[in-house]
Amino acid sequence: MIFYLRKHWYKFLKIILFYTFLGIIPGVILLGLLRFYPGLVEWLFNGALVEVLVKLGLSLYYLAVWLFFWNTWVDYYLDVWLVTNERILHLEQKGLFSRTTSELRLNRVQDVAADVKGLAATIFDFGTVRVQTAGTAPNFIFELVPDPHKIAEQIMRLADAARVKAEPIT
């Protein structure tokens, strides 16, 4: 195995910040209610049925945020690209119970291109690597991988070596 790749950590940092924002929203709303409508907050948390319903609603909200975060984490963590000296494998998790596996032999690789677009991608050195193949096979796209130029160069070297190895000796 030459590379074991997954999306750059910056992608997951954005996801964490989004779910943190979703987790803070009820607290901000509660602070706003305390500030501007203190009587309403006393009524909501007076020990009656309304308090139970508010706590149930908050619990369901946080459960939903946690479940969506967990699903996103599984999707991020289990999406991987494996590059060996003979092939490229793409293991893509789609939801919790669906997984797709794609394979490409290196001797079929025609061209490899690396793109780094944007300020964050340039600073943190991540981008997209496109592997073009011969024939009708779909191209492999490595999205948001770290150090894309190094990966593209290494894949091209491996593809050249695989083609030399696969050519018949005359």
Rosetta silent file (secondary structure, phi, psi, omega in degrees, C-alpha in Angstrom):
SEQUENCE: MIFYLRKHWYKFLKIILFYTFLGIIPGVILLGLLRFYPGLVEWLFNGALVEVLVKLGLSLYYLAVWLFFWNTWVDYYLDVWLVTNERILHLEQKGLFSRTTSELRLNRVQDVAADVKGLAATIFDFGTVRVQTAGTAPNFIFELVPDPHKIAEQIMRLADAARVKAEPIT
SCORE:     score description
SCORE:     0.000 S_00000001
   1 L     0.000  130.502 -178.868    0.000    0.000    0.000 S_00000001
   2 L   -96.763  -49.126  179.714    1.387    3.373   -1.026 S_00000001
   3 E  -129.871  143.967  168.582   -1.345    5.775    0.180 S_00000001
   4 E  -126.373  103.354 -170.307   -4.273    5.509    2.561 S_00000001
   5 E  -115.221  146.652  166.556   -6.184    8.736    2.003 S_00000001
   6 L  -140.118  172.004 -177.264   -9.275   10.383    3.343 S_00000001
   7 L   -59.226  152.232 -177.897  -10.609   13.894    3.026 S_00000001
   8 L   -61.565  148.136 -178.931   -8.582   16.658    4.668 S_00000001
   9 H   -61.927  -23.551  178.937   -9.317   17.439    8.319 S_00000001
  10 H   -60.826  -36.573  177.362  -10.319   20.982    7.326 S_00000001
  11 H   -60.333  -44.205 -178.797  -13.477   19.556    5.745 S_00000001
  12 H   -73.914  -28.766  176.190  -14.449   17.922    9.024 S_00000001
  13 H   -60.561  -42.295  177.335  -13.557   21.064   11.003 S_00000001
  14 H   -61.893  -38.625  179.163  -16.250   22.947    9.068 S_00000001
  15 H   -66.610  -43.402  178.759  -18.737   20.185    9.912 S_00000001
  16 H   -61.329  -43.780  178.935  -17.821   20.316   13.609 S_00000001
  17 H   -62.471  -39.094  178.392  -18.300   24.092   13.660 S_00000001
  18 H   -62.886  -48.155 -179.019  -21.724   23.726   12.008 S_00000001
  19 H   -70.450  -29.642  173.524  -22.929   21.143   14.551 S_00000001
  20 H   -64.558  -42.413  176.216  -21.471   23.179   17.417 S_00000001
  21 H   -59.210  -44.686  178.054  -23.516   26.126   16.164 S_00000001
  22 H   -62.317  -33.796  178.880  -26.625   23.909   16.105 S_00000001
  23 H   -72.486  -27.479 -177.571  -25.861   22.832   19.682 S_00000001
  24 H   -84.044  -24.097 -174.900  -25.543   26.416   20.904 S_00000001
  25 H   -51.566  -49.748 -179.506  -28.788   27.698   19.335 S_00000001
  26 H   -61.022  -36.360  177.992  -31.159   26.563   22.152 S_00000001
  27 H   -65.991  -40.091  178.295  -28.914   28.158   24.786 S_00000001
  28 H   -65.389  -41.942  177.796  -28.819   31.442   22.886 S_00000001
  29 H   -62.845  -42.871  179.041  -32.599   31.380   22.522 S_00000001
  30 H   -63.459  -42.521  177.287  -32.992   30.666   26.237 S_00000001
  31 H   -63.512  -39.358  176.662  -30.636   33.542   27.147 S_00000001
  32 H   -63.542  -41.946  177.425  -32.585   35.854   24.846 S_00000001
  33 H   -64.972  -41.014  177.787  -35.841   34.800   26.475 S_00000001
  34 H   -60.326  -39.882 -176.642  -34.355   35.322   29.947 S_00000001
  35 H   -72.054  -45.084 -172.023  -33.211   38.800   28.975 S_00000001
  36 H  -101.658  -25.148 -178.837  -36.327   40.037   27.223 S_00000001
  37 L  -136.044   68.611 -176.802  -39.156   37.836   28.563 S_00000001
  38 H   -63.066  -28.877  178.320  -38.265   36.613   32.078 S_00000001
  39 H   -67.729  -35.350  179.185  -41.908   35.784   32.819 S_00000001
  40 H   -65.884  -39.898  179.925  -42.104   33.442   29.843 S_00000001
  41 H   -66.481  -40.039  176.701  -39.068   31.486   31.032 S_00000001
  42 H   -62.268  -38.262  179.759  -40.601   31.104   34.509 S_00000001
  43 H   -68.547  -38.430 -179.898  -43.797   29.827   32.889 S_00000001
  44 H   -67.423  -33.300 -175.947  -41.864   27.366   30.683 S_00000001
  45 L  -117.265   52.490 -179.239  -39.932   25.919   33.626 S_00000001
  46 L  -103.596    8.328  177.003  -42.515   25.917   36.409 S_00000001
  47 L    90.211    1.109 -179.429  -42.743   22.154   36.867 S_00000001
  48 L   -90.483 -169.189 -179.356  -45.983   21.718   34.964 S_00000001
  49 H   -60.710  -32.728 -179.782  -46.706   19.853   31.759 S_00000001
  50 H   -62.017  -40.955  178.835  -45.204   22.689   29.701 S_00000001
  51 H   -62.549  -41.905  179.273  -41.798   22.131   31.314 S_00000001
  52 H   -62.846  -42.561  179.283  -41.921   18.431   30.494 S_00000001
  53 H   -66.600  -38.835  177.772  -42.816   19.213   26.877 S_00000001
  54 H   -64.571  -44.966  179.015  -40.018   21.805   26.587 S_00000001
  55 H   -65.693  -37.446  176.741  -37.456   19.356   28.001 S_00000001
  56 H   -64.718  -44.181  178.600  -38.751   16.611   25.705 S_00000001
  57 H   -61.966  -44.026  177.636  -38.476   18.938   22.708 S_00000001
  58 H   -63.444  -40.966  179.045  -34.924   19.957   23.666 S_00000001
  59 H   -62.954  -43.771  178.215  -33.951   16.327   24.181 S_00000001
  60 H   -65.153  -37.721  178.298  -35.319   15.355   20.767 S_00000001
  61 H   -62.006  -49.839 -178.940  -33.549   18.320   19.185 S_00000001
  62 H   -67.364  -33.154  175.428  -30.175   17.374   20.695 S_00000001
  63 H   -63.713  -43.067  178.772  -30.718   13.712   19.816 S_00000001
  64 H   -64.491  -43.161  178.152  -31.365   14.686   16.184 S_00000001
  65 H   -60.729  -44.488 -179.831  -28.271   16.928   16.117 S_00000001
  66 H   -63.758  -42.990 -179.381  -26.172   14.100   17.579 S_00000001
  67 H   -65.389  -42.707  177.930  -27.527   11.514   15.113 S_00000001
  68 H   -66.274  -37.233  176.371  -26.909   13.753   12.098 S_00000001
  69 H   -63.691  -45.499 -179.713  -23.420   14.523   13.413 S_00000001
  70 H   -60.796  -43.669  177.913  -22.714   10.803   13.884 S_00000001
  71 H   -61.239  -41.447  178.317  -23.927   10.033   10.354 S_00000001
  72 H   -65.638  -40.490  178.391  -21.685   12.784    8.979 S_00000001
  73 H   -62.623  -45.894  179.710  -18.717   11.474   10.993 S_00000001
  74 H   -61.315  -43.327  179.144  -19.213    7.924    9.694 S_00000001
  75 H   -62.905  -42.598  178.769  -19.458    9.229    6.131 S_00000001
  76 H   -66.186  -48.250 -171.756  -16.286   11.309    6.565 S_00000001
  77 H   -71.734  -33.839 -175.217  -14.267    8.632    8.356 S_00000001
  78 H   -95.065   -2.214  171.382  -15.165    5.673    6.137 S_00000001
  79 L   -82.521  109.114 -177.440  -14.696    7.428    2.764 S_00000001
  80 E  -135.573  156.287  172.513  -11.167    6.351    1.836 S_00000001
  81 E  -121.408  130.200  177.132   -8.926    5.972   -1.177 S_00000001
  82 E  -114.070  127.546  177.066   -6.282    3.260   -1.199 S_00000001
  83 E  -116.447  118.857  176.691   -3.423    3.454   -3.667 S_00000001
  84 L  -111.724 -175.935  179.366   -1.297    0.341   -4.021 S_00000001
  85 L   -77.775   -4.218  179.738    1.424   -0.498   -6.505 S_00000001
  86 L  -120.599  -26.767 -174.855   -1.176   -2.228   -8.731 S_00000001
  87 E  -155.608  170.280  173.927   -4.503   -0.412   -8.319 S_00000001
  88 E  -118.025  130.891  177.589   -6.534    2.398   -6.814 S_00000001
  89 E  -116.646  136.476  174.716   -9.501    1.561   -4.601 S_00000001
  90 E  -119.452  115.385  178.378  -12.220    4.006   -3.606 S_00000001
  91 E  -106.552  113.146 -174.990  -14.344    2.937   -0.637 S_00000001
  92 E  -118.238  122.575  176.720  -17.277    5.306   -0.276 S_00000001
  93 E   -87.391  128.586  177.385  -19.723    5.189    2.601 S_00000001
  94 L  -122.425   97.982 -174.892  -23.226    6.368    1.684 S_00000001
  95 L    77.521 -169.234 -176.558  -25.294    6.625    4.823 S_00000001
  96 L   -81.662  -27.452 -171.243  -24.945    4.162    7.661 S_00000001
  97 L  -123.373   24.258  179.844  -25.756    0.968    5.787 S_00000001
  98 L  -137.539  132.656 -178.095  -24.535    1.468    2.234 S_00000001
  99 E  -139.375  136.065  178.291  -21.003    1.227    0.907 S_00000001
 100 E  -117.478  136.190  178.196  -19.661    1.443   -2.646 S_00000001
 101 E  -121.108  128.480  177.016  -16.280    0.103   -3.729 S_00000001
 102 E  -122.705  147.719 -177.502  -14.597    1.122   -6.993 S_00000001
 103 E  -134.167  143.125  177.911  -11.338   -0.194   -8.395 S_00000001
 104 E  -139.503  124.750  176.170   -8.980    1.038  -11.077 S_00000001
 105 E   -76.098  138.663 -175.467   -5.878   -0.753  -12.296 S_00000001
 106 H   -66.628  -26.540 -179.703   -2.891    1.559  -12.542 S_00000001
 107 H   -72.073   -7.387  176.802   -1.906    0.336  -16.018 S_00000001
 108 H   -96.088   -3.340 -178.124   -5.157    1.922  -17.337 S_00000001
 109 E   -73.814  128.961  178.484   -4.291    5.400  -16.024 S_00000001
 110 E  -101.353  -42.595 -175.223   -3.717    7.926  -18.818 S_00000001
 111 E  -150.874  150.581  177.127   -3.387   11.222  -16.983 S_00000001
 112 E  -132.550  130.815  179.599   -3.411   12.593  -13.440 S_00000001
 113 E  -128.750  145.351  178.169   -4.211   16.207  -12.552 S_00000001
 114 E  -120.941  134.529  177.757   -4.185   18.030   -9.226 S_00000001
 115 E  -123.532  132.175  171.993   -6.245   21.141   -8.437 S_00000001
 116 L  -124.093  111.765 -175.607   -5.889   23.401   -5.439 S_00000001
 117 L  -124.241  129.577  175.002   -8.573   26.088   -5.448 S_00000001
 118 L   106.001  160.808 -178.301   -9.237   28.708   -2.816 S_00000001
 119 H   -67.177  -49.259 -179.062   -7.428   30.426    0.015 S_00000001
 120 H   -62.366  -40.979  179.695   -8.043   27.735    2.655 S_00000001
 121 H   -64.157  -37.479  178.935   -7.017   24.978    0.229 S_00000001
 122 H   -70.208  -42.887 -178.981   -3.798   26.825   -0.581 S_00000001
 123 H   -66.115  -46.774 -175.759   -2.962   27.524    3.069 S_00000001
 124 H   -93.111    1.910  175.579   -3.746   24.017    4.319 S_00000001
 125 L    54.777   64.131  170.876   -2.542   22.281    1.115 S_00000001
 126 E  -136.973  158.175 -178.032   -5.535   20.199    0.108 S_00000001
 127 E  -175.489 -159.045 -175.651   -7.324   19.819   -3.186 S_00000001
 128 E  -113.887  136.820  175.018   -8.700   17.496   -5.828 S_00000001
 129 E  -115.195  124.828  179.085   -6.819   14.821   -7.753 S_00000001
 130 E  -109.959  125.746  179.356   -8.371   13.638  -11.019 S_00000001
 131 E  -110.792  113.540  178.940   -7.251   10.323  -12.493 S_00000001
 132 E   -94.000  140.553 -177.098   -8.228    9.882  -16.144 S_00000001
 133 E  -116.205  166.935  175.683   -8.453    6.416  -17.588 S_00000001
 134 L   -82.076  147.270  175.148   -8.416    4.891  -21.024 S_00000001
 135 L    82.227 -153.477 -174.308  -11.706    3.857  -22.563 S_00000001
 136 L   -93.162    1.658  179.831  -15.168    4.272  -21.137 S_00000001
 137 L   -63.712  141.099  179.758  -14.271    3.699  -17.506 S_00000001
 138 L   -68.663  152.478  178.781  -15.259    6.621  -15.278 S_00000001
 139 L   -74.285  150.863  174.577  -12.537    8.880  -13.948 S_00000001
 140 E   -93.609  133.554  178.964  -11.464    8.639  -10.337 S_00000001
 141 E  -124.917  118.920  176.023  -11.742   11.867   -8.381 S_00000001
 142 E   -96.323  109.309 -176.185  -10.049   12.230   -5.015 S_00000001
 143 E   -95.575  135.699  173.336  -11.811   15.194   -3.393 S_00000001
 144 E    55.647   42.926  178.717  -10.258   17.378   -0.692 S_00000001
 145 E   -92.779  149.100  178.197   -7.200   15.201   -0.140 S_00000001
 146 E   -71.047  146.708  176.122   -4.052   16.534    1.539 S_00000001
 147 L    50.024   60.757 -173.388   -1.007   17.332   -0.606 S_00000001
 148 H   -65.319  -31.758 -178.811   -2.688   16.692   -3.984 S_00000001
 149 H   -67.563  -40.766  177.677    0.361   17.527   -6.147 S_00000001
 150 H   -64.158  -42.167 -179.934    2.511   14.945   -4.375 S_00000001
 151 H   -64.736  -44.428  179.601   -0.249   12.339   -4.680 S_00000001
 152 H   -61.635  -43.146  179.656   -0.776   13.063   -8.394 S_00000001
 153 H   -63.377  -43.627 -179.322    2.942   12.790   -9.074 S_00000001
 154 H   -66.548  -40.041  178.828    3.236    9.523   -7.169 S_00000001
 155 H   -64.064  -40.392  179.503    0.185    8.010   -8.920 S_00000001
 156 H   -64.736  -40.919  176.042    1.626    8.933  -12.317 S_00000001
 157 H   -61.992  -44.398  178.564    4.935    7.284  -11.401 S_00000001
 158 H   -63.798  -38.591  178.892    3.105    4.160  -10.214 S_00000001
 159 H   -65.613  -42.070  177.307    1.015    4.118  -13.410 S_00000001
 160 H   -61.268  -43.520  179.464    4.137    4.357  -15.577 S_00000001
 161 H   -65.381  -38.688  179.655    5.724    1.493  -13.643 S_00000001
 162 H   -67.782  -36.699  178.095    2.544   -0.594  -13.918 S_00000001
 163 H   -67.324  -41.081  178.255    2.374   -0.044  -17.695 S_00000001
 164 H   -62.919  -42.569 -179.755    6.015   -1.072  -18.097 S_00000001
 165 H   -66.081  -35.457 -176.346    5.363   -4.164  -15.976 S_00000001
 166 H   -81.775  -19.550 -178.435    2.196   -5.037  -17.955 S_00000001
 167 L   -67.624  138.514  178.088    3.767   -4.662  -21.436 S_00000001
 168 L   -70.885  145.592 -179.770    4.686   -7.949  -23.064 S_00000001
 169 L   -82.898  127.925 -179.186    8.393   -8.583  -23.515 S_00000001
 170 L  -108.814    0.000    0.000    9.345   -8.751  -27.204 S_00000001
